Amino acid sequence: MRIVFIGDIMGRSGREALQTYLPQVKEKLSPDVVIVNGENAAHGRGITEKFCKEFYEWGVDCITTGNHVWDQREILAYIKKDPRLIRPHNFPKNTTPGNGVCALNLTSGQKIVVVNLMARLFMQAMDCPFQTMEDVLVEHKLGQNCDAIFVDFHGETTSEKMAFGHHFSGRISAMIGTHTHVPTADAHVMAASVPLIVLALAVPILKERVGHRRWFAVVLGFLGVLIILRPGFGNWQPILFLPLLGAFGFAVYLVLTRMAAKFDTIGTSAFYTGVVGLSVLTIFLPLEWKTPTIEEWGWLLLASVLGLCGHISVIKALSIAEASVLQPFFYVVLVWATFLGFIIFDDIPDFITIIGACIIVGSGLYAWYRERVNQNQI
């Protein structure tokens, strides 16, 4: 089954683009079904009956929405009459007009179930999207009474969307995340500025001598990151400052850890950072607490052990080597993520990703080689 999904459609420019290019997409790809997120189709806020009917005329089969679905008040009455216009299914069941699931019998003889859900992190209060999806899967079973299950998961954070996708892997055909303000690649590139910030701070704070070769190794690694992630900063948004602020905070943490390594043991540093982190996060615990299952407790325990090992390794490395020396190796995280994605999830990296990974590894090897040369000269 060939599925084309387009969204979010934003205002007049989005509608005009849909009208212009959808016929070309359909001619080129010959999709069995076309799904569009139209929650911002009406002047960037909500959708109207007129625009829904226009979408159907242009070849759209189903329209999903999100948190702006009610911004145009006329939709409250229309959504009850249009089964192909759906809103997040985890709105309160008995008090919300419309539906969040659309079952389409296609001309090919196949059946697709389209589900619209909304995430909860940094969004308005909703019923649990995970439990709501579990309820949907009681009625609609992939491969038994339907040929495909497609989910538009409308949410703020990519982490919640990735968790949803992993949780329902194998029980749904596809999950598309909409509403994202910052593409994942762009956010990771902003976060990947940590080594550059550390180098900038290492000179005035740690009094380290950062030569042009160390700068070259870090910049080379950053180039590898850009090649892997291929971000698009054509539409700069202020929210991009959030991952940049996080990168700055982590860079300061690394610099302070290097300073503390001169006076404290590894155990002392690990203990106090853990206690402070636990104390701060516990404040937010009542707001988001959900009792994990036995399996989830096991994964949480494994993540905690691995996180502790990684934390201790970072402290140990900073107690031995200068912070500026270690920064090129920071980018190896992406290489490991690509490798584990292939081993665990069968995500095969493309040729460009492999090139970027080689550049990152090369920057680390170059930094290691230069440090060996410097030690031999002393």
Steps between C-alpha positions, in 0.01 A plus 500: 500500500630841403421776750567869443490724807532879484498744788465727674317707237560859611270777378449614143855419387460144624162460329635637173798265517267205561278594207799549270718204589265226620392406145868467406570286805204275423604464136858415595439270797151360430412482871213289631409765757586866571490628857548865592538678834290812456474644850661830391342527155272795588733800527737295715236425766262206464305383196158573348236304308592686181864399516416139584285472189772661290753246629270214403454648151879515458535130585537478880338194659530582871578815703666484841533788745651585840482749782374782272207300366240714684646841416230554233178460696292392199690172495323387819182429304661386174735241648199297619387459137837426340647159595814570295589806710639368827629664817736355765334185628621557856279803555237421771284233342148596607522878470700559181328517158634300211718193497869421508498187283414470131473163323529529122416226250726574204438440130776238509280291729720566800401665828701761689427632848617857562545601865558855627658540846654785694802480727503640854851631564487882484147471360153549650359235734377196309415136560803271474582452129663164570194358673269654240697328225485171689121535506495564123706187438245287683255570216743544209761228461771539239495215250171360630218747438703780339795521265666810647482714814632853460547734799541879492659566841472874559746616764772737609796273573668245277586286804132429575438422134797262487379327818155459344647359180719250684214394729261420212763370258361196321138580590456803277618566145631854542514783751558857382582775749345839428509838679878482555637854521865405460609215270697235687808553284504875568468445875784245500725737308437772758578249777813392313645845562607376849865431403532844339364666815730293723801608297394863528459468880813291556729792422372765747374266774729197496801691365556230240703569190279421201702499181380505143528120467248439781265753343545323167411160650183636665385692194568193284282292732227763485515480120441125528194570716360738237551236231315233701209716615463723193303770680297770333528836670315683224215573743678616815281493810567645846426159651835384358656690789373226735736225375774763479434593865514131589831467318641797690386351832664165422819673391513689830443168680801348323719798585392494867557124513854556374552761774357272771721212386799685645355480852235224516503128431290345225259357757448839665422673170265223388321495837429871528395548136266202540351630826441849363346363179273266696389781731411736216319241288304370799317834511338419166429134585137545617413679176598219263525181710375180341566164663732296274440134425752236606651505150522879505670489843760271345568741214514794741750314718715417197488863382600617849797263519621596152448869577701467821781323315504773237497773766792343688691456175459869416619603848798263478597629155479862615716421802775367273491714187427861422141577404608647166681177409193284556248702300546337155398167656164652603377457143550124512158489671338537158712218361391271784136605450522411130664164578247406769214610276623250243549217752177545695253661259645396160544866405749479214711818475528655154827580326503864615453393863794261468717782360403724792578224749842447345575873528398498868716198577782661305478818708529296818793299368673820392455652847634180659798495262588865569483440874740205466736718297487775764575249780801363309637851456485577870 
